[in-house]
Amino acid sequence: MIRIIDERGTGKTSRLMLIAKEQDAIFVCANPHAMEYKAQAYGIEGIKFMSYEKFSTVLDQPGNYVIDELENFIKSAFGKNLISYTISTE
């Protein structure tokens, strides 16, 4: 699993889009239409996009996925206020 952890404005989203393209993965995000435009602006084509809400309905289906802003996905999917979590670097 590839984790991208960095500050705002450092290119996390564009790096994630390149990973999605290389891995033929669906890019899961809050606003698929806005991300499509962003990908076009970056010159990255051939990515499929899916909303957090749609992803929540296909969790049991196979496929490759990348998730933009994991914390926001958790809030969206579970309706919970995430205040802390752990993550391993391995």
DRENKEPA-427756 format. One line per 8 residues: their letters; for each residue x, y negated, z of C-alpha. Coordinates in nm, 2 decimals. Layout:
A	X/Y/Z  ... .
This chain:
MIRIIDER	0.00/0.00/0.00  0.13/-0.34/-0.09  0.06/-0.62/0.16  0.11/-0.99/0.07  0.14/-1.20/0.38  0.24/-1.56/0.32  0.14/-1.92/0.37  -0.12/-2.11/0.17 .
GTGKTSRL	-0.01/-2.23/-0.17  0.27/-1.97/-0.21  0.13/-1.78/-0.50  -0.03/-1.49/-0.30  -0.34/-1.48/-0.53  -0.14/-1.48/-0.85  0.08/-1.20/-0.72  -0.22/-1.00/-0.62 .
MLIAKEQD	-0.37/-1.05/-0.97  -0.05/-0.92/-1.13  -0.07/-0.61/-0.90  -0.43/-0.56/-1.00  -0.34/-0.58/-1.36  -0.04/-0.34/-1.33  -0.24/-0.09/-1.12  -0.56/-0.12/-1.33 .
AIFVCANP	-0.74/-0.22/-1.00  -1.05/-0.42/-0.95  -0.99/-0.75/-0.79  -1.23/-0.79/-0.49  -1.29/-1.15/-0.38  -1.55/-1.40/-0.25  -1.62/-1.57/-0.59  -1.54/-1.35/-0.89 .
HAMEYKAQ	-1.63/-1.62/-1.15  -1.39/-1.87/-0.99  -1.12/-1.61/-0.98  -1.17/-1.52/-1.34  -1.11/-1.89/-1.43  -0.80/-1.89/-1.20  -0.66/-1.58/-1.37  -0.71/-1.74/-1.71 .
AYGIEGIK	-0.53/-2.05/-1.59  -0.24/-1.83/-1.48  -0.24/-1.66/-1.82  -0.34/-1.32/-1.66  -0.59/-1.13/-1.86  -0.75/-0.78/-1.84  -0.85/-0.78/-1.48  -1.20/-0.68/-1.36 .
FMSYEKFS	-1.34/-0.88/-1.07  -1.60/-0.78/-0.80  -1.76/-0.97/-0.51  -1.72/-0.87/-0.15  -2.09/-0.79/-0.14  -2.07/-0.56/-0.44  -1.76/-0.39/-0.31  -1.94/-0.31/0.02 .
TVLDQPGN	-2.19/-0.11/-0.18  -1.93/0.10/-0.36  -1.70/0.19/-0.08  -1.76/0.56/-0.13  -1.68/0.55/-0.50  -1.33/0.63/-0.62  -1.12/0.37/-0.78  -0.83/0.13/-0.73 .
YVIDELEN	-0.90/-0.20/-0.56  -0.71/-0.51/-0.43  -0.88/-0.74/-0.18  -0.82/-1.11/-0.18  -0.83/-1.26/0.17  -0.90/-0.95/0.37  -1.01/-1.14/0.68  -1.29/-1.31/0.48 .
FIKSAFGK	-1.39/-0.97/0.34  -1.43/-0.82/0.69  -1.64/-1.12/0.80  -1.85/-1.09/0.49  -1.90/-0.71/0.50  -1.96/-0.67/0.87  -2.09/-1.01/0.97  -1.84/-1.02/1.25 .
NLISYTIS	-1.62/-1.31/1.37  -1.27/-1.15/1.34  -1.04/-1.32/1.59  -0.74/-1.09/1.58  -0.60/-0.77/1.42  -0.28/-0.58/1.39  -0.09/-0.47/1.08  0.21/-0.25/1.03 .
TE	0.48/-0.35/0.79  0.55/0.01/0.67 .
